[in-house]
Amino acid sequence: MNDIRTTPSVLAQLAHAPWRTSTRSQTSNCVEVAPLRTGPAAVALRDSKDRGGPVLLFNRAGWLGFISGARNGQFDLN
């Protein structure tokens, strides 16, 4: 996991981020993603059912690794 600090700059970006819901999301399993413009975090990810809850922050390399793992089934539960 990335070691990205939630600075006031990152928190401000999260408050105004252009969140998008995944096209693969189902009614009960939704995630939202938002690109961040500056700082060490490039992408934010959150649960759409808990928009005020925890947010995962990824730098560019971490995000590309996450997407690659998801495409390859690394996180599948079955």
DSSP file (Angstrom, degrees, kcal/mol; ACC not computed):
  #  RESIDUE AA STRUCTURE BP1 BP2  ACC     N-H-->O    O-->H-N    N-H-->O    O-->H-N    TCO  KAPPA ALPHA  PHI   PSI    X-CA   Y-CA   Z-CA
    1    1 A M              0   0    0      0, 0.0    57,-0.1     0, 0.0     2,-0.0   0.000 360.0 360.0 360.0 148.4    0.0    0.0    0.0
    2    2 A N        -     0   0    0     55,-0.4     2,-0.7     1,-0.1    55,-0.1  -0.337 360.0-135.1 -69.7 152.2    1.1    3.5   -0.7
    3    3 A D        +     0   0    0     -2,-0.0     2,-0.5     2,-0.0    -1,-0.1  -0.643  45.6 155.4-106.9  71.5    2.3    5.7    2.1
    4    4 A I        -     0   0    0     -2,-0.7     2,-0.2    53,-0.2    53,-0.1  -0.885  35.3-139.0-104.5 123.3    0.4    8.9    1.1
    5    5 A R        -     0   0    0     -2,-0.5     2,-1.6     1,-0.1    36,-0.1  -0.570  14.7-124.9 -81.2 141.1   -0.4   11.4    3.8
    6    6 A T        +     0   0    0     -2,-0.2    -1,-0.1     4,-0.1    -2,-0.0  -0.652  43.2 175.6 -86.5  84.4   -3.8   13.0    3.9
    7    7 A T     >  -     0   0    0     -2,-1.6     4,-2.6     1,-0.1     5,-0.2  -0.324  48.9 -98.1 -80.4 167.2   -2.6   16.6    3.9
    8    8 A P  H  > S+     0   0    0      0, 0.0     4,-2.2     0, 0.0     5,-0.2   0.860 126.3  55.4 -55.4 -35.0   -5.0   19.6    3.7
    9    9 A S  H  > S+     0   0    0      2,-0.2     4,-2.0     1,-0.2     5,-0.1   0.923 109.1  45.2 -63.7 -44.8   -4.2   19.8    0.0
   10   10 A V  H  > S+     0   0    0      2,-0.2     4,-2.3     1,-0.2    -1,-0.2   0.918 112.5  51.5 -65.4 -43.1   -5.3   16.1   -0.5
   11   11 A L  H  X S+     0   0    0     -4,-2.6     4,-1.9     1,-0.2    -2,-0.2   0.888 109.2  50.6 -62.0 -39.3   -8.4   16.6    1.6
   12   12 A A  H  X S+     0   0    0     -4,-2.2     4,-1.2    -5,-0.2    -1,-0.2   0.902 110.0  50.3 -64.5 -40.9   -9.4   19.7   -0.4
   13   13 A Q  H  < S+     0   0    0     -4,-2.0     3,-0.4     1,-0.2     4,-0.4   0.904 109.0  51.6 -63.6 -40.5   -8.9   17.7   -3.7
   14   14 A L  H >< S+     0   0    0     -4,-2.3     3,-0.8     1,-0.2    -1,-0.2   0.882 105.7  55.5 -63.6 -37.9  -11.1   14.9   -2.3
   15   15 A A  H 3< S+     0   0    0     -4,-1.9    -1,-0.2     1,-0.2    -2,-0.2   0.804 120.8  29.7 -64.8 -29.1  -13.9   17.3   -1.4
   16   16 A H  T 3< S+     0   0    0     -4,-1.2    -1,-0.2    -3,-0.4    -2,-0.2   0.182  89.9 133.9-116.0  15.6  -14.0   18.6   -5.0
   17   17 A A    <   -     0   0    0     -3,-0.8     2,-1.7    -4,-0.4    19,-0.1  -0.346  63.8-118.9 -70.3 146.5  -12.9   15.5   -6.9
   18   18 A P        -     0   0    0      0, 0.0    -1,-0.1     0, 0.0    15,-0.1  -0.590  39.5-161.5 -82.8  78.0  -14.9   14.4  -10.0
   19   19 A W        -     0   0    0     -2,-1.7     2,-0.4    15,-0.1    15,-0.2  -0.350   7.4-168.2 -66.0 138.0  -16.0   11.0   -8.6
   20   20 A R  E     -A   33   0A   0     13,-2.3    13,-2.6    -2,-0.1     2,-0.4  -0.982  18.0-129.0-127.6 141.0  -17.1    8.4  -11.1
   21   21 A T  E     -A   32   0A   0     -2,-0.4    11,-0.2    11,-0.2     9,-0.0  -0.708  34.8-105.4 -87.4 138.0  -18.8    5.1  -10.5
   22   22 A S    >   -     0   0    0      9,-2.1     3,-1.1    -2,-0.4     9,-0.1  -0.334  15.4-137.5 -61.2 139.3  -17.3    2.0  -12.1
   23   23 A T  T 3  S+     0   0    0      1,-0.2    -1,-0.1    -3,-0.0    -2,-0.0   0.685 106.0  57.1 -70.3 -16.7  -19.3    0.7  -15.1
   24   24 A R  T 3  S+     0   0    0      2,-0.0    -1,-0.2     0, 0.0    -2,-0.1   0.512  82.7 117.2 -88.5  -6.9  -18.6   -2.8  -13.6
   25   25 A S    <   -     0   0    0     -3,-1.1     2,-0.2     6,-0.1     5,-0.2  -0.287  51.7-151.5 -66.5 146.0  -20.3   -2.0  -10.3
   26   26 A Q  B >   -D   29   0B   0      3,-0.8     3,-0.5     1,-0.0    -4,-0.1  -0.610  36.4 -91.8-106.0 172.9  -23.3   -3.8   -9.2
   27   27 A T  T 3  S+     0   0    0      1,-0.2     3,-0.3    -2,-0.2    -2,-0.1   0.875 126.0  29.6 -54.5 -42.1  -26.1   -2.5   -7.0
   28   28 A S  T 3  S+     0   0    0      1,-0.2    -1,-0.2    21,-0.0     2,-0.2   0.502 119.8  54.1 -99.8  -3.8  -24.5   -3.8   -3.8
   29   29 A N  B <  S+D   26   0B   0     -3,-0.5    -3,-0.8     2,-0.0     2,-0.4  -0.520  72.4 153.6-129.1  65.6  -20.8   -3.7   -4.9
   30   30 A C        +     0   0    0     -3,-0.3    18,-1.2    -5,-0.2    19,-0.5  -0.777  17.0 179.8-103.8 138.9  -20.1   -0.1   -6.0
   31   31 A V  E     - B   0  47A   0     -2,-0.4    -9,-2.1    16,-0.2     2,-0.4  -0.939  12.5-151.2-126.5 154.8  -16.8    1.7   -6.0
   32   32 A E  E     -AB  21  46A   0     14,-2.7    14,-2.3    -2,-0.3     2,-0.4  -0.959   7.9-161.5-124.8 146.2  -16.1    5.2   -7.2
   33   33 A V  E     -AB  20  45A   0    -13,-2.6   -13,-2.3    -2,-0.4    12,-0.2  -0.951   5.6-174.1-127.4 146.1  -12.8    6.5   -8.5
   34   34 A A  E     - B   0  44A   0     10,-2.2    10,-2.7    -2,-0.4     2,-0.3  -0.988  21.6-131.8-141.5 130.6  -11.5   10.1   -8.9
   35   35 A P  E     - B   0  43A   0      0, 0.0     2,-0.4     0, 0.0     8,-0.3  -0.595  22.2-146.0 -75.2 142.2   -8.3   11.4  -10.5
   36   36 A L        -     0   0    0      6,-2.8   -26,-0.0    -2,-0.3     3,-0.0  -0.898   0.9-149.7-110.6 142.5   -6.4   13.8   -8.3
   37   37 A R        +     0   0    0     -2,-0.4     2,-0.3     1,-0.1    -1,-0.1   0.837  68.1  18.2 -85.6 -35.5   -4.5   16.7  -10.0
   38   38 A T  S    S+     0   0    0    -29,-0.1     3,-0.3     3,-0.1    -1,-0.1  -0.887  90.4  37.6-137.1 165.0   -1.5   17.4   -7.7
   39   39 A G  S    S-     0   0    0     -2,-0.3    -3,-0.1     1,-0.2     0, 0.0  -0.299  99.6 -51.2  90.6-175.3    0.6   15.8   -5.0
   40   40 A P  S    S+     0   0    0      0, 0.0     2,-0.5     0, 0.0    20,-0.3   0.752 114.6  79.9 -72.8 -24.2    1.7   12.3   -4.4
   41   41 A A        +     0   0    0     -3,-0.3    18,-0.3     1,-0.2     3,-0.1  -0.734  48.5 172.8 -87.5 128.8   -1.7   10.8   -4.8
   42   42 A A        +     0   0    0     16,-2.9    -6,-2.8    -2,-0.5     2,-0.3   0.708  67.4  24.7-102.1 -28.5   -2.9   10.4   -8.4
   43   43 A V  E     -BC  35  58A   0     15,-2.0    15,-2.8    -8,-0.3     2,-0.4  -0.997  61.3-156.9-142.8 141.2   -6.1    8.4   -7.9
   44   44 A A  E     -BC  34  57A   0    -10,-2.7   -10,-2.2    -2,-0.3     2,-0.4  -0.924   9.2-167.0-117.6 146.4   -8.6    8.0   -5.0
   45   45 A L  E     +BC  33  56A   0     11,-2.3    11,-3.0    -2,-0.4     2,-0.3  -0.997  13.1 164.3-134.6 135.6  -11.0    5.1   -4.6
   46   46 A R  E     -BC  32  55A   0    -14,-2.3   -14,-2.7    -2,-0.4     2,-0.5  -0.951  42.3 -97.8-146.8 165.9  -14.0    4.8   -2.2
   47   47 A D  E >   -B   31   0A   0      7,-0.5     3,-1.5     3,-0.4     6,-0.3  -0.762  27.2-146.3 -84.5 123.5  -17.1    2.8   -1.5
   48   48 A S  T 3  S+     0   0    0    -18,-1.2     3,-0.5    -2,-0.5    -1,-0.1   0.715  98.1  59.3 -67.3 -19.3  -20.1    4.6   -3.1
   49   49 A K  T 3  S+     0   0    0    -19,-0.5    -1,-0.3     1,-0.2     3,-0.1   0.622 114.2  36.6 -81.6 -12.6  -22.3    3.4   -0.2
   50   50 A D    X   +     0   0    0     -3,-1.5     3,-2.3     1,-0.1    -3,-0.4  -0.528  67.4 164.2-137.3  66.3  -20.1    5.2    2.3
   51   51 A R  T 3  S+     0   0    0     -3,-0.5    -1,-0.1     1,-0.3    -3,-0.1   0.707  80.0  49.2 -63.6 -20.7  -19.0    8.4    0.6
   52   52 A G  T 3  S+     0   0    0     -3,-0.1    -1,-0.3    -5,-0.0     3,-0.1   0.403 100.9  88.1 -94.7   2.2  -17.9    9.9    3.9
   53   53 A G  S <  S-     0   0    0     -3,-2.3    -3,-0.0    -6,-0.3    -2,-0.0   0.106  90.2 -35.6 -86.5-160.5  -15.9    6.8    4.8
   54   54 A P        -     0   0    0      0, 0.0    -7,-0.5     0, 0.0     2,-0.4  -0.183  51.8-154.9 -62.3 149.7  -12.4    5.7    4.1
   55   55 A V  E     -C   46   0A   0     -9,-0.1     2,-0.5    -3,-0.1    -9,-0.2  -0.993   9.0-139.6-126.6 132.5  -10.7    6.6    0.8
   56   56 A L  E     -C   45   0A   0    -11,-3.0   -11,-2.3    -2,-0.4     2,-0.4  -0.806  18.5-155.8 -90.5 131.7   -7.8    4.6   -0.7
   57   57 A L  E     -C   44   0A   0     -2,-0.5     2,-0.4   -13,-0.2   -55,-0.4  -0.919  10.6-172.3-111.3 133.5   -5.1    6.8   -2.2
   58   58 A F  E     -C   43   0A   0    -15,-2.8   -16,-2.9    -2,-0.4   -15,-2.0  -0.961  18.1-140.5-124.5 138.7   -2.8    5.5   -5.0
   59   59 A N     >  -     0   0    0     -2,-0.4     4,-2.6   -18,-0.3     5,-0.2  -0.420  46.9 -92.2 -80.3 175.1    0.2    7.0   -6.7
   60   60 A R  H  > S+     0   0    0    -20,-0.3     4,-2.4     1,-0.2     5,-0.2   0.917 126.9  45.8 -59.0 -46.4    0.4    6.3  -10.4
   61   61 A A  H  > S+     0   0    0      1,-0.2     4,-2.0     2,-0.2    -1,-0.2   0.899 113.6  50.0 -64.5 -40.4    2.5    3.2  -10.1
   62   62 A G  H  > S+     0   0    0      2,-0.2     4,-2.3     1,-0.2    -1,-0.2   0.894 110.8  49.3 -64.2 -40.6    0.3    1.8   -7.3
   63   63 A W  H  X S+     0   0    0     -4,-2.6     4,-2.8     2,-0.2     5,-0.2   0.924 110.5  49.4 -65.4 -44.6   -2.9    2.5   -9.3
   64   64 A L  H  X S+     0   0    0     -4,-2.4     4,-2.2    -5,-0.2    -1,-0.2   0.880 111.9  49.8 -63.2 -36.7   -1.6    0.8  -12.4
   65   65 A G  H  X S+     0   0    0     -4,-2.0     4,-2.4     2,-0.2    -1,-0.2   0.892 110.7  49.7 -66.1 -40.3   -0.5   -2.2  -10.3
   66   66 A F  H  X S+     0   0    0     -4,-2.3     4,-2.6     2,-0.2    -2,-0.2   0.937 112.1  47.3 -63.1 -47.6   -4.0   -2.4   -8.7
   67   67 A I  H  X S+     0   0    0     -4,-2.8     4,-2.5     1,-0.2    -2,-0.2   0.913 112.3  50.2 -61.7 -42.9   -5.7   -2.3  -12.1
   68   68 A S  H  X S+     0   0    0     -4,-2.2     4,-1.7    -5,-0.2    -1,-0.2   0.920 111.6  48.0 -61.2 -44.6   -3.4   -4.9  -13.5
   69   69 A G  H  <>S+     0   0    0     -4,-2.4     5,-2.6     2,-0.2     6,-0.5   0.897 111.4  50.4 -63.4 -40.9   -4.1   -7.2  -10.5
   70   70 A A  H ><5S+     0   0    0     -4,-2.6     3,-1.1     1,-0.2    -2,-0.2   0.916 110.7  48.9 -64.6 -42.5   -7.9   -6.7  -10.8
   71   71 A R  H 3<5S+     0   0    0     -4,-2.5    -1,-0.2     1,-0.2    -2,-0.2   0.839 111.5  50.2 -65.2 -32.2   -7.8   -7.6  -14.5
   72   72 A N  T 3<5S-     0   0    0     -4,-1.7    -1,-0.2    -5,-0.2    -2,-0.2   0.382 116.9-110.7 -89.7   4.1   -5.7  -10.7  -13.8
   73   73 A G  T X 5S+     0   0    0     -3,-1.1     3,-1.3    -4,-0.3    -3,-0.2   0.628  71.8 140.0  81.0  13.3   -8.1  -11.9  -11.1
   74   74 A Q  T 3 <S+     0   0    0     -5,-2.6    -4,-0.2     1,-0.3    -5,-0.1   0.793  76.7  39.9 -60.5 -28.9   -5.6  -11.3   -8.2
   75   75 A F  T 3  S+     0   0    0     -6,-0.5    -1,-0.3    -5,-0.1    -5,-0.1   0.338  83.5 128.9-105.0   5.7   -8.4  -10.1   -6.0
   76   76 A D    <   -     0   0    0     -3,-1.3    -6,-0.0     1,-0.1    -4,-0.0  -0.349  49.4-150.6 -63.3 141.1  -11.1  -12.5   -6.9
   77   77 A L              0   0    0      1,-0.2    -1,-0.1    -2,-0.0    -3,-0.0   0.645 360.0 360.0 -88.3 -16.6  -12.7  -14.2   -3.9
   78   78 A N              0   0    0      0, 0.0    -1,-0.2     0, 0.0    -2,-0.1   0.463 360.0 360.0 -99.8 360.0  -13.7  -17.5   -5.7
